[in-house]
Amino acid sequence: MLDAKKITIKEVVEARKQKIEADAAWNLLSKAESITVSRGKKIFTLNPKTADKMDILALVMGPSGSLKAPALREGNRFMVGWNPDMYAQWLG
């Protein structure tokens, strides 16, 4: 999907090797313009300036206590989780 849109990935972090725990995740996400998260078939779009920190972390953190994968950042927007419809909508 990324190749079809000619999107280049600048950095890849292996989630199994480098865990991003709640404090580090919040440091990244709190500065974002928007955060789009998939949870099953549901898609949530949140603004970290107005949404509750704990609500955001509840959506983006996995059962292992680290940021869910995949997590993508494009400019000042984040996308967390996997849902093909979310990717299609987000990538236009």
N, CA, C and O of each residue as an XYZ file, in Angstrom:
368
protein
N       0.821     -1.192      0.000
C       0.000      0.000      0.000
C       0.864      1.256      0.000
O       0.562      2.217     -0.707
N       1.940      1.253      0.790
C       2.819      2.420      0.829
C       3.566      2.581     -0.488
O       3.751      3.699     -0.969
N       3.992      1.468     -1.070
C       4.685      1.533     -2.356
C       3.780      2.101     -3.448
O       4.232      2.892     -4.277
N       2.526      1.711     -3.454
C       1.583      2.185     -4.465
C       1.396      3.700     -4.382
O       1.163      4.355     -5.398
N       1.499      4.252     -3.180
C       1.355      5.698     -2.986
C       2.693      6.426     -3.078
O       2.764      7.642     -2.902
N       3.771      5.654     -3.362
C       5.124      6.193     -3.471
C       5.554      6.912     -2.190
O       6.115      8.008     -2.220
N       5.269      6.256     -1.072
C       5.640      6.783      0.237
C       6.929      6.097      0.676
O       7.022      4.870      0.671
N       7.913      6.894      1.052
C       9.198      6.391      1.481
C       9.247      6.357      3.003
O       8.888      7.331      3.664
N       9.681      5.262      3.541
C       9.830      5.127      4.985
C      11.238      5.582      5.351
O      12.223      5.062      4.826
N      11.326      6.558      6.257
C      12.624      7.105      6.644
C      13.271      6.343      7.790
O      14.496      6.240      7.851
N      12.459      5.807      8.702
C      13.020      5.096      9.843
C      12.091      3.944     10.222
O      10.870      4.098     10.251
N      12.680      2.807     10.506
C      11.936      1.645     10.960
C      12.491      1.250     12.324
O      13.702      1.114     12.500
N      11.589      1.068     13.282
C      11.972      0.615     14.618
C      11.315     -0.739     14.825
O      10.098     -0.868     14.696
N      12.110     -1.741     15.144
C      11.600     -3.091     15.379
C      10.952     -3.131     16.755
O      11.642     -3.069     17.772
N       9.633     -3.234     16.789
C       8.867     -3.153     18.041
C       9.232     -4.263     19.021
O       9.122     -4.068     20.231
N       9.658     -5.412     18.533
C      10.027     -6.504     19.442
C      11.348     -6.239     20.146
O      11.601     -6.769     21.228
N      12.189     -5.417     19.527
C      13.508     -5.144     20.094
C      13.551     -3.829     20.870
O      14.272     -3.718     21.862
N      12.798     -2.852     20.432
C      12.809     -1.538     21.074
C      11.385     -1.193     21.512
O      10.595     -0.665     20.730
N      11.078     -1.490     22.739
C       9.736     -1.230     23.274
C       9.582      0.251     23.589
O      10.497      0.886     24.113
N       8.409      0.792     23.264
C       8.082      2.181     23.596
C       6.994      2.120     24.656
O       5.832      1.848     24.354
N       7.379      2.373     25.896
C       6.448      2.288     27.018
C       5.625      3.575     27.120
O       5.854      4.524     26.371
N       4.679      3.601     28.040
C       3.664      4.660     28.121
C       4.252      6.072     28.184
O       3.807      6.949     27.444
N       5.232      6.308     29.040
C       5.791      7.660     29.155
C       6.441      8.110     27.846
O       6.240      9.241     27.405
N       7.217      7.222     27.232
C       7.872      7.556     25.964
C       6.845      7.732     24.851
O       6.984      8.617     24.006
N       5.811      6.888     24.852
C       4.750      7.017     23.846
C       4.052      8.363     23.995
O       3.807      9.048     23.002
N       3.731      8.745     25.232
C       3.057     10.026     25.452
C       3.946     11.197     25.022
O       3.446     12.180     24.476
N       5.258     11.103     25.264
C       6.173     12.165     24.819
C       6.100     12.361     23.310
O       6.177     13.492     22.832
N       5.956     11.291     22.565
C       5.816     11.384     21.106
C       4.426     11.895     20.711
O       4.297     12.829     19.920
N       3.399     11.270     21.273
C       2.025     11.530     20.839
C       1.474     12.873     21.314
O       0.636     13.465     20.634
N       1.924     13.359     22.454
C       1.361     14.588     23.013
C       1.628     15.805     22.138
O       0.912     16.801     22.237
N       2.627     15.742     21.298
C       2.974     16.861     20.419
C       2.285     16.786     19.059
O       2.426     17.685     18.229
N       1.544     15.711     18.843
C       0.914     15.479     17.539
C      -0.285     16.391     17.315
O      -0.912     16.876     18.257
N      -0.576     16.604     16.064
C      -1.779     17.333     15.639
C      -2.997     16.410     15.740
O      -4.081     16.833     16.142
N      -2.799     15.149     15.370
C      -3.873     14.163     15.481
C      -3.274     12.773     15.618
O      -2.151     12.507     15.190
N      -4.067     11.892     16.235
C      -3.685     10.496     16.402
C      -4.865      9.669     15.913
O      -5.980      9.804     16.419
N      -4.617      8.815     14.932
C      -5.657      7.926     14.427
C      -5.302      6.520     14.889
O      -4.194      6.038     14.657
N      -6.262      5.866     15.550
C      -6.016      4.568     16.163
C      -7.083      3.583     15.698
O      -8.266      3.917     15.643
N      -6.658      2.378     15.365
C      -7.638      1.330     15.071
C      -7.674      0.374     16.241
O      -6.648      0.021     16.823
N      -8.864     -0.025     16.561
C      -9.082     -1.046     17.588
C     -10.118     -1.980     16.999
O     -11.318     -1.709     17.041
N      -9.637     -3.083     16.449
C     -10.523     -3.974     15.710
C     -10.981     -3.253     14.447
O     -10.159     -2.751     13.680
N     -12.285     -3.204     14.236
C     -12.820     -2.526     13.053
C     -13.132     -1.062     13.326
O     -13.489     -0.323     12.409
N     -13.000     -0.638     14.578
C     -13.292      0.753     14.930
C     -12.060      1.614     14.718
O     -10.932      1.194     14.976
N     -12.301      2.832     14.242
C     -11.232      3.798     14.011
C     -11.546      5.040     14.834
O     -12.653      5.576     14.777
N     -10.558      5.485     15.599
C     -10.699      6.672     16.442
C      -9.696      7.718     15.983
O      -8.541      7.390     15.710
N     -10.122      8.973     15.894
C      -9.210     10.071     15.623
C      -9.266     11.008     16.815
O     -10.328     11.508     17.187
N      -8.103     11.235     17.405
C      -8.016     11.996     18.639
C      -7.077     13.176     18.490
O      -6.122     13.132     17.715
N      -7.355     14.226     19.235
C      -6.475     15.379     19.314
C      -5.866     15.359     20.709
O      -6.593     15.517     21.690
N      -4.554     15.168     20.827
C      -3.956     15.073     22.158
C      -4.020     16.376     22.953
O      -3.794     16.374     24.163
N      -4.324     17.472     22.291
C      -4.456     18.753     23.005
C      -5.774     18.822     23.770
O      -5.877     19.538     24.766
N      -6.796     18.069     23.301
C      -8.110     18.138     23.928
C      -8.566     16.816     24.531
O      -9.400     16.814     25.437
N      -8.047     15.709     24.057
C      -8.449     14.393     24.578
C      -7.674     14.084     25.859
O      -6.590     14.622     26.085
N      -8.234     13.225     26.679
C      -7.610     12.836     27.934
C      -6.412     11.925     27.672
O      -6.495     10.977     26.891
N      -5.306     12.227     28.334
C      -4.071     11.450     28.185
C      -4.317      9.961     28.439
O      -3.871      9.119     27.661
N      -5.011      9.641     29.505
C      -5.226      8.235     29.857
C      -6.117      7.526     28.830
O      -5.931      6.338     28.568
N      -7.081      8.247     28.248
C      -7.920      7.658     27.198
C      -7.086      7.332     25.967
O      -7.256      6.278     25.354
N      -6.184      8.240     25.610
C      -5.304      8.008     24.456
C      -4.405      6.809     24.725
O      -4.301      5.909     23.892
N      -3.758      6.795     25.880
C      -2.850      5.693     26.195
C      -3.589      4.359     26.246
O      -3.033      3.334     25.852
N      -4.819      4.357     26.720
C      -5.598      3.111     26.758
C      -5.817      2.562     25.348
O      -5.880      1.347     25.161
N      -5.932      3.437     24.370
C      -6.147      3.000     22.985
C      -4.861      2.587     22.285
O      -4.876      1.656     21.480
N      -3.743      3.260     22.574
C      -2.520      3.042     21.797
C      -1.557      2.033     22.404
O      -0.640      1.570     21.726
N      -1.754      1.686     23.676
C      -0.832      0.752     24.319
C      -1.357     -0.675     24.196
O      -2.550     -0.931     24.360
N      -0.457     -1.583     23.909
C      -0.832     -2.978     23.771
C      -0.802     -3.708     25.103
O      -0.421     -3.122     26.117
N      -1.197     -4.976     25.120
C      -1.235     -5.751     26.354
C       0.145     -5.964     26.976
O       0.248     -6.242     28.171
N       1.194     -5.837     26.183
C       2.552     -6.017     26.705
C       3.065     -4.756     27.403
O       4.151     -4.758     27.983
N       2.276     -3.679     27.343
C       2.679     -2.427     27.981
C       3.510     -1.529     27.100
O       4.105     -0.565     27.581
N       3.561     -1.830     25.808
C       4.291     -0.970     24.879
C       3.359     -0.488     23.769
O       2.267     -1.021     23.572
N       3.820      0.534     23.055
C       3.041      1.111     21.962
C       2.693      0.027     20.954
O       3.550     -0.759     20.550
N       1.425     -0.007     20.551
C       0.992     -1.003     19.561
C       1.739     -0.808     18.254
O       2.150      0.300     17.910
N       1.902     -1.896     17.543
C       2.520     -1.848     16.226
C       1.472     -2.285     15.211
O       0.619     -3.112     15.533
N       1.513     -1.762     14.021
C       2.432     -0.721     13.586
C       2.003      0.654     14.093
O       0.827      0.911     14.352
N       2.984      1.508     14.221
C       2.742      2.910     14.547
C       3.512      3.734     13.519
O       4.713      3.548     13.327
N       2.811      4.633     12.874
C       3.417      5.458     11.824
C       3.297      6.930     12.178
O       2.305      7.365     12.762
N       4.315      7.683     11.818
C       4.248      9.135     11.966
C       4.495      9.745     10.601
O       5.465      9.419      9.917
N       3.606     10.625     10.229
C       3.767     11.394      8.995
C       3.622     12.847      9.392
O       2.530     13.308      9.727
N       4.736     13.566      9.352
C       4.695     14.960      9.782
C       4.298     15.032     11.245
O       4.997     14.518     12.118
N       3.174     15.672     11.502
C       2.694     15.862     12.870
C       1.456     15.008     13.156
O       0.673     15.323     14.053
N       1.284     13.931     12.393
C       0.152     13.018     12.590
C       0.682     11.628     12.900
O       1.720     11.217     12.380
N      -0.037     10.910     13.748
C       0.311      9.530     14.078
C      -0.833      8.603     13.718
O      -2.003      8.983     13.769
N      -0.478      7.388     13.354
C      -1.450      6.332     13.113
C      -0.943      5.104     13.867
O       0.212      4.705     13.717
N      -1.819      4.510     14.680
C      -1.427      3.383     15.524
C      -2.401      2.233     15.294
O      -3.618      2.414     15.316
N      -1.837      1.049     15.072
C      -2.651     -0.142     14.862
C      -2.788     -0.458     13.383
O      -2.305      0.280     12.524
N      -3.456     -1.566     13.105
C      -3.626     -1.991     11.714
C      -5.098     -2.169     11.393
O      -5.828     -2.889     12.074
N      -5.507     -1.488     10.329
C      -6.841     -1.631      9.757
C      -6.722     -1.136      8.318
O      -6.397      0.033      8.113
N      -6.972     -1.978      7.314
C      -6.786     -1.563      5.929
C      -7.611     -0.340      5.552
O      -7.157      0.491      4.767
N      -8.815     -0.219      6.100
C      -9.644      0.953      5.795
C      -9.020      2.219      6.370
O      -9.070      3.279      5.745
N      -8.434      2.110      7.559
C      -7.789      3.270      8.174
C      -6.594      3.715      7.330
O      -6.405      4.911      7.106
N      -5.796      2.771      6.867
C      -4.655      3.117      6.040
C      -5.112      3.790      4.744
O      -4.540      4.798      4.329
N      -6.134      3.234      4.113
C      -6.637      3.810      2.863
C      -7.134      5.224      3.089
O      -6.854      6.115      2.288
N      -7.868      5.440      4.170
C      -8.394      6.783      4.492
C      -7.261      7.734      4.834
O      -7.250      8.874      4.369
N      -6.323      7.291      5.627
C      -5.231      8.146      6.105
C      -4.275      8.532      4.988
O      -3.788      9.661      4.929
N      -4.013      7.572      4.097
C      -3.059      7.825      3.031
C      -3.687      8.457      1.796
O      -2.994      8.871      0.866
N      -5.014      8.522      1.810
C      -5.723      9.181      0.715
C      -5.685      8.389     -0.503
O      -6.235      8.800     -1.524
